[in-house]
Amino acid sequence: MSLTVLHMPDRQNAPPAYDTDVIIIGAGPAGMSAAVELSEAGRRVIVLDMQPTPGGQIFRSLETNLAARPATNELLDALGSTYLAGEALIARFRALTEIDYRPDTTVWDLRTDGTVGWLRGDAAGYIRAPDVILANGAMERPVPFPGWTLPGVMTAGAVQTLLKAGRLKPDGRIVLAGTGPLIFLLAEQLRCLGIRPAMVARTDRLTDSIAASRVIRLAALPAILKGAVWLGKLKVAGIAMKTGVSALRAQGNGRVESVTLTVANKQVTIPCDLLVVHDGIVPSIDLAHGAGLALEWRDNDSSWRPETSLDGTATVAPGPLMSDGPCRIRVSGDARVIGGGEAAIAHGRHVATVILGQACDREKEVVKAGRRDAAKTAAAVHRAMAYRPFIESAFPLGIAKNLPPDEAIICRCEELSAGTLRAAIAEGATDMNLVRGTSRCGMGPCQGRSCSVTLARLLSEANPHLRPSPFRARPPFRPLPLGALAKLEGVDPQLSQIESLEDKPDASTEGEPYA
């Protein structure tokens, strides 16, 4: 028998060759902002992004819609200044032809030594850099409730994607349910498109807004006033709005037909053709977690986010890694801390400034200048984030505040209910990976992105002393075709050495007993 072992060499004597100065993952506000600053300073930059055009979710398909004028004038007017604010940044990003921009590219591996695995079409490989900026954005918080898997139940972000990228307008009876500014923004955008929601059902209460008023900062007033204008326009238009709703439930035969909720201790059923839900935004942690970065659990928000310093420097989690040496990953924008488009742009610029400052000459005046620049960009980040204490206080967890009942589906991919997972936990599956192994929860196409938080909370429900942690992660983080795997580019020869341990007996001794 021949045993083949993948040999992990001593990396200290064989540093990997770098393909560029900085690799940026994500072409949203933070990624573009960092790329522009670095490229204008003469750094070689590669930007990898899953989408076909730059902009991220906030500015999705903006340049395509701008190019399609006047056919898209109504849509652009409805999406408003929040959307159009990305035009200048995208133009600067596109103008810098030195940026090696690679759209339609999926990152399936990420390591702390600056190694990034990429997939584009049927080609895949590795690239490396001394600095990696992880700016892969955020995701809407998954909110399992009875009926949430019915066709016709969508998240607010999904509806915005259909508006921006598909130029599709919803119709019929529409109910928006949840909390946070995005609910108000979407309702106002729909109103501008001539679509009148049947109701905006808010889980937040007036008492939340009163409590939040105590943490208002002067720099936060413009953002807060913008939200107040959206609310004012909705009220003037006579769109029904209820606060303090709870016990959300979607019903229907084959698709959503009505939604039941509790308002002022009374159960109300509203006919609807489209139920749009939103319960806040959380950092997208799959790449950070897969790379071995430390995550912190936020009890008040029931979410994880990477442990970082202000300049995005990541902390490595304890345990074995795929690489050694210092961590070369910085996390930026909403992938680090939720702050929105303006804050993401400011933070991307700050991370780029810090990288440039560290790489500058060691002359004292140059270093001092770099520190002054970093201090300025850091201050800009603080100003852009000034409204967040108000938002977090005014719009606490709503739909996701309470764990779902047993009949609610938690893992959509494997169609596993909360009751099934609670039973597995009661039978002795006491951690995330045991539950996954016994039930297949988290093993579907989304790889746990939709169910991991809820499962972690179910485990904590059974054992309050258990600190929530995600599923164990390993590459590939996204599906990788075997054809692409077979012809990987940029494989480090040091990591692909094969050591063969020949323990097969000689032919001359065949038939003889083993000693």
N, C-alpha and C positions, 0 to 999 in steps of 0.2 A: 504494500500500500504506500502511496506517495502523498504526503501532506504538504500543501502549498501554503505558505505564510506570507502575508503582506508585511514587508519590513519597514518599520518606522525608524529612520536614521537619526543621528544627532544633528539637529538643525543649526547648531551654533557655528559649525564649520562650512555650512553650505546654505547661505542665505538665498532665498528665491529671487529670480530676476523679476523686476517690475516692468509692467507693460505701460504704465502711465504714472503721473504724479498723484492723482486723486481719482477714485471711482465713486460716483454718486449713484445711489439706488433710489430712483423715483424722480420724475420730472414734474412734480407739483410745485407749489409756491416755494417751499424750502429748498428743494433740489435745484430749481432753476436759479433762485437767488444766489445760492452758494456757487453754482457753476459759473454764473456771470462774473461774480467777484474774483474767483480764482482764475478764470480765463483772461480777464482784463489785466490781471497781474502777471500774466505770462506762464501760468501753470498749465500743464497738459491734463485735460479732464475727459473722462469717459462717463457718459450718463446712460444708465440702463433704465428702461421704463416699459411696463407691460402694455401701456396704451399706445394707440397709433399716432397720437399728437400730444404735445406738451400741455400741461395745465392742471393735471391731477383731477380730483373730484370737484373741487371748487370752481375751476376754470375749464372744466371738461368741454372739449369741442369748440372752444371759444373762437380760435382762429378760423375754423371751418365755417362757423356760423357768421362771422364777420365777412368772410370772403363771399358768402352767398347772398349778401344784401343786393337788392331790397326785399328779396323773398323772405328773409328772416327778420325784417324790421319789427314786426309785431312781437315775435319771440324775444328778441333782444331787449325791447322796451319792457316786456313783462319780467324778464329775469333781472333787470335793473342794474344799478350801479355796483352792487356787490359782485356781480358776475363780470361786468365790463372793466372792473378795476384791474383785471389781469392782463389787459391788452398791452400795456407798455412793457411789462416784464417779459411776456412771450416774445414781443418784437425784439427786445434786447437779446434774449436767449437765441433766437433764430439768426440775428445779425452776426453773432460770433461764430463764424464758420470753423474756427479752431476747435470748438467743442465737438468731441466725437459723440454725437447723439445717436443712440441705438433704440428706436421705438420697437414695439411688439416683441420685447425681450423679457423673458421670465428669469428671475433669480431662483435657482433651486438649491444652492449651497452657499453658505457664508461662514467664514472662519475668522477668528480674532487676529490672525497674522496678516490680514488684508487680501486673502484669497476669496474670489467670488466665482461661483459656478453659474453660467448663463445658458439659456436655451432660446433660440430664435428659429422658428420653422423646424426643419429637421437637422439643424446644426446646433452643437452644444460644445462647451468647453470651459476653461478656467482663465481668468485674468487676475492680475495682482497689482497692488499699489501700496505705498507706505501709509496712505490715509484713505479710509473708506467712510463716506457719509451715508448713513442709513436714513433716508427721508421717504419711507414708503407709506406715510400718512396714517389715517385712522379708519375705523369702521364703525358703523352704527351698532349700538349695543343690541345683541340678540335678546328678544323679549318673548320667551315662550308663554303662551296662554292658550286656553282651549279654543281651537279653531284657527290658530295662526298659520297652519299649513294649507288652508283652503285656497284654491285659486281665487284671486280677487283681493287677497290680503297682501299688501306690499309695504315696504318701508318708505319713509319720506325720501331718502337718498335714491332709492330705485326709481321713484317717480321723477325726481330731478334728472336722473340719467336718461330716462325716456324723453324728457323735454329737451335736454341739451344735445344729446347725441342722436336721438331718433326723430326729434321734432314731432313727437306724438303727444296729443292732448287727450287726457282722460275725459270720459263722459259718464252720464248716468248720475245716480245718487252717491255722493262721495262724503265719507265721514273721516275726519282727521282726528286721531287720538294719541295722547302722549304728553310730552313736556319738552321745553327747550325752545330757543329762538328759531330753530329750523322749521318747526311746526307753523309759526307765525309767518315766516318768510315764504314758505311754500303756499300757504293759504292766500297770501297777498299776490303771489305770482299767478296762481290759478284765477284769482279774481280779475287780474289785469288781462288774462286771456279769455275772459268772458265765461269762466266756469265758476259756478256758485256752490261751494261746499254746503251740504245739508247741515253739518255741525262741526265745530271744532271742540272736541272734548278734552279738556286739560286736566291732567292729574295734579298739577300744582294748585296751591290755594292762595287766597289773598294774604293770609298770615305769613306765607313764605316770602312774598314780596315785601311785606312790612319789615320782617326780620332782615331781609337782604339790604334794605335801605341804610342800615347801620354800617355797612361795609363799602358803601359807594366812595370811590376816589374821584378826584377832579378829572384825572386823565381818562376815566371810564365813561364820562358823561356823553361823548359823541356816540359811542356804541350803544349805550342804554337808550338814548333819544331815538336812534334809528329804529330800535325795536318798538319803542312807544308809538312811533309814526305808523309802523305796520299795524299795530293793534288798533290805533285810532281809525285807520282807513277801513279795517274789517268791521268795526262797530258802526261806522257811518253807513257802510253798505248793508247793514242789517243782517250780517251773517251770524247765525246762532252760535253762542259760545258758552260753555259750561265749565266751571272750575271744580276741583276736588272730586273728580270722577274716579271710580275704582271698579274692581271685579269685572274687567273687560272680558268679553266672550264673543266669538264670531260663530254664526250658525249658517247653515245652508246645505242643500243637497247637490253635491258635486262642485259647488262654488259658493262664495259668500253671498248670502241673501239678506242678512240682518246682523246687527250687532247689539248685544245686551250689555248694559253697564249700570252702575249704581251712582245716582246723583242725589245728594242730600238725603241719604238713607232710603231712597226709593229706587227700585229696579225699573229701568227704562229700556225698551226695545225699539231700535230705529232701523227701518228698512234701508239697505244700502247695496250698491253694486260694486263699490270699491272702498275698502277700509285701509287707510294709510296710517301706519303707526310709527312712532319715534320716541325713544326714551334716552336721548343723549348719544354722545359719540365717545369712543374709547380708543386709545392707541392700538394700532395693528402690531401685535407683538410676535407674530409667528417667525419672522426672520431673526429678530433679536433673540428670542428664546432658542431657536435652532442653532444660532451661532455660539450659544453658551454664555450669553450675557445675563447678569443678575436682574431679577424682576422684583418689584415691590408690590404688595397687595394693598389696595386702598379700601378699608372697611366701609367708609362713608359712600364710596362710589361703586363698590363691588366690581372692581376691575384691577388688572395688572398694568404696570407701566415699567419701562426700563429704569434701572438705577443709574442716573447720570449726574454730572455736574452741570453748571449753567452753560458751559461751552460744549455740551453734548458728549464729553468723554464718558465712555461706558465702563461699568464695573463688571468684571468677569465673575460668573457664579462659581462656587466651589465644585470640584469634581474634575474628571478627565475631559480633555478637549482634543479636537482633531489637529491642533497645532500648539506650538509653544511660543515663548517670547512675549513682548508687551502687546497689549490690546491696541489695535490700530483702527478701531471702529468708533465713530462718533454718531450719535443719534440726534436728528434735527426735526423741527417742526412738530406736527401733530403726532408723529410716531414717538415723540418723547413726552410731550405734555400738550393736552388739547388747548389750543389758543385761537384757532381760526386762521384765515388767509393772511391778514396783516401781520400777526404774530409769527407765522411760519416764515414769511418773507424776511422779517427782522432777524429771526433766529438763524436762518440759512446764511444770511450775511455775516452774522456774528461768528458762526462756526468757521466760515471761510477766512475771516479776519484773523482768528486765532491760529489757524493752520499756517497762514502766510507769516504771521508773527514768529511762529516757532521755526520756520524755515529761513528766516531772514539772516543776514550777516550778523556776526556777534559784536559788531561795533556798538558802543554804548548808546550813541544817539539814535541809531536805527532801532535798537531794541526798545528804547524809551518811546519812540514814535509809534512802534507797533503796539505797545501797551496802552498808549493813549487812544489809538484807534479801537482796540478791543474794549476799552472802557466805554467809549461812545456807543458802540454797537450793542454792548450789554445793557446800557441804559435804554436804548431803543426797544430792546426785548421787554424790559420791565414796563415801559409805557404801553406797549401793545398788549401786554397781559393784564393791564390794570383792571379790566372789567370782569376778569374771571371770578374773583371772590363773590361778586354780586350774582353772576350767573349760577354758580354752584349753590348758593344759598337760596336764590329765588326759584330754581328749578331742580329740586332734589329728585332722587330716584322715584319713578312713578309706577309704571307697569311692572317693572322688575323689582320693586321694593320688597314684595312678598314672594316667596318661592311658589311655583305653580302647583296646582292640584295634581293628583295622580294621573288623571286622564290626559293631561297636556303632553304633547309630543315634545321631547327635549332634543333628541338627536334626529334631525330630519333625514339624514342620509340613510340611517338604518331603521328609521321609524320606531324609535324606542321612547316609551312614555316615562314620565316622572315616577309612576308607580313601579314600572319594571326596574328602573335604576335604584329606587329605594329598596326594593326587594333584594337586589344583588348586594347592596351595601349591608343590609340586615343579615345576609347569609355569610358575610365575612370578607367581602371585597372592600377593604378599608382604605385604599388609595386609588388615585386616578388610573394608574397603569393596570392594577388588578381588575378594576371595573371594565377597562377597555379590553383586557384579555378575555374576560368571561362573557361580555355582552356585545363586543364590537363597537361600542360607543366611541366615536371619534376616529373610526377607521374608514369612513366614507370619503367622498371626493373633497369635502371641505377640510378634512384632517383635523377636526376638532375646533375649527375657528368659530363655529356657531354654538357648540354645546359645552365647551370646556369650562366656561365660567359658571354656568348653571350646575354642572356636575360637581364642580369644586364646592359650590355652596350647599349642595345636597349632602356631600360628605361632611361638611362642617355642621350641618343640621344634626347629623347623627353623632358627631363628635366635636363639640364646640371648641375643644382644645387644639384641633387640627388646623394648621395654617394652610390656606388654599395654595395649591401649586398646579401648574399646567401638566398636560401629558408630557412624558419624556419625548424629546424630539430628536430626529436624526435625518440627515439628507437622504434622498431628495425631498425638499419641502413642498415641491409641486411635482405633478406627474412628469416623468422623463421617459420619452420613447426609447425602446431598446436600440433602435437604429441609430439614434443620436448618441446614446451611451457607448455604442460600439466604436464610434469614430470621434471620441472626445478630442478637442484641441487643447493645447496648452497644459497637458498633464505634466506634473512635476516628476521628472524621472527618479528623483530621490525617493518619492513616495510610492513609486510603482515597481520598485525592485522586488523580485520574487526569490524567495529562498526556499529551496526544495529539500525536504527532509526525507531521505530515502530509507524507509524501514521495511521495504519489500524484501523477502528472503531471496537469496541467489537461486538461479535455476538449478544449480548443481545440488542444492540441498532440498529440492522439491520433494515432498513426500516424507521427509524426516520430521520427527516431532520437534516442537520448539523447546529450547532449554528452559 
